[in-house]
Amino acid sequence: MIALPALAALLSCAPAPPPAAPGPRADAAACRARGGAVRGGDMGSTRICVIPYADAGRACTDSDQCAGRCLFDHGRRAYSLEGPPPAGPAAGRCEADDATLGCLSEVRNGRVQRPVCTD
């Protein structure tokens, strides 16, 4: 008889199960509430909430001038991503959103930085 109360006492100390993770619809609703849109989910990619920046596309010479980063447009000045960045003063554009992917060079203090590639 003593074993049953002891077992009940032990079970009452067990941690509660974690709350269920929000479903995709809840995530999409939370994303929209922040002004974003859910992207991805194709071909096994992860779905992410992408938040646009209000200053997207504005000319800049440093990331301090943007909500996101000031990015150099590689298409306007051709150079190898493996080589040194272009020398001399440079300008860029404020990035469109917080999910910019690919090989990008940030502009800091009017100078192009080495590219960083992200997937």
C-alpha positions in Angstrom: 0.0 0.0 0.0 2.9 2.4 0.7 4.2 1.9 -2.9 1.1 3.3 -4.5 1.3 6.7 -2.7 5.0 6.9 -3.4 4.4 6.2 -7.1 1.7 8.9 -7.2 4.1 11.4 -5.6 6.8 10.6 -8.2 4.5 11.0 -11.1 3.2 14.3 -9.8 6.8 15.6 -10.1 7.1 14.7 -13.8 7.6 17.8 -16.0 4.7 18.9 -18.1 5.0 18.1 -21.8 6.1 21.1 -23.9 3.4 23.1 -25.7 2.6 22.1 -29.2 4.5 24.0 -31.9 2.3 26.4 -33.8 1.2 25.1 -37.2 2.0 26.5 -40.6 -1.1 28.6 -40.6 -0.2 30.2 -37.3 3.3 30.9 -38.6 1.9 32.5 -41.8 -0.5 34.7 -39.8 2.3 35.8 -37.4 4.4 36.6 -40.4 1.7 38.7 -42.1 1.1 40.5 -38.8 4.7 41.7 -39.0 4.3 42.8 -42.6 6.0 39.8 -44.1 5.2 37.0 -46.4 6.1 33.3 -46.1 8.4 32.0 -48.9 9.9 28.7 -49.7 8.8 25.2 -49.1 9.4 24.1 -52.7 11.7 21.2 -53.5 12.3 20.5 -49.8 13.4 24.1 -48.9 12.5 25.6 -45.5 9.6 28.0 -45.3 10.7 31.3 -43.9 9.0 34.6 -43.1 10.5 37.4 -45.2 10.1 41.0 -44.0 10.5 43.7 -46.6 12.5 46.9 -45.8 10.8 50.3 -46.3 14.0 51.8 -47.9 14.5 49.0 -50.5 16.4 50.1 -53.5 17.4 53.5 -52.1 21.0 54.6 -53.1 23.6 54.2 -50.3 27.3 54.3 -49.6 27.2 52.5 -46.2 24.9 49.9 -44.5 24.3 52.4 -41.7 22.1 54.3 -44.2 19.8 51.3 -44.7 17.4 49.2 -42.6 19.2 46.2 -43.9 22.5 46.2 -45.8 23.8 48.5 -48.5 24.6 46.0 -51.3 26.8 46.5 -54.3 25.3 45.6 -57.7 27.7 43.2 -59.3 25.9 43.5 -62.6 26.9 47.1 -63.1 30.6 46.6 -62.6 31.9 43.2 -63.7 34.6 41.6 -61.6 35.3 38.0 -60.4 33.7 37.1 -57.1 37.0 35.3 -56.3 39.1 38.4 -57.0 39.5 41.6 -55.0 36.6 43.9 -54.8 36.6 47.0 -57.1 38.9 49.7 -55.8 37.8 53.3 -55.3 34.5 54.9 -54.2 31.4 52.8 -54.6 27.7 53.1 -54.1 25.0 50.5 -53.7 21.3 50.0 -53.0 19.5 49.2 -49.8 18.5 45.5 -49.9 14.9 44.6 -50.5 14.2 42.3 -47.5 15.8 40.3 -44.7 16.1 37.1 -46.9 18.6 38.2 -49.5 20.5 35.1 -50.7 23.3 34.5 -53.1 26.7 36.1 -53.4 26.5 39.7 -52.2 29.0 42.4 -51.5 28.2 45.0 -48.8 29.2 48.6 -49.3 30.8 50.1 -46.1 32.2 53.6 -45.9 31.9 53.9 -49.7 34.0 50.8 -50.4 32.9 47.4 -51.7 33.7 44.6 -49.3 34.5 41.0 -50.3 31.4 39.0 -51.4 29.8 36.7 -48.9 27.7 33.8 -50.4 24.7 32.4 -48.5 22.1 29.8 -49.4 
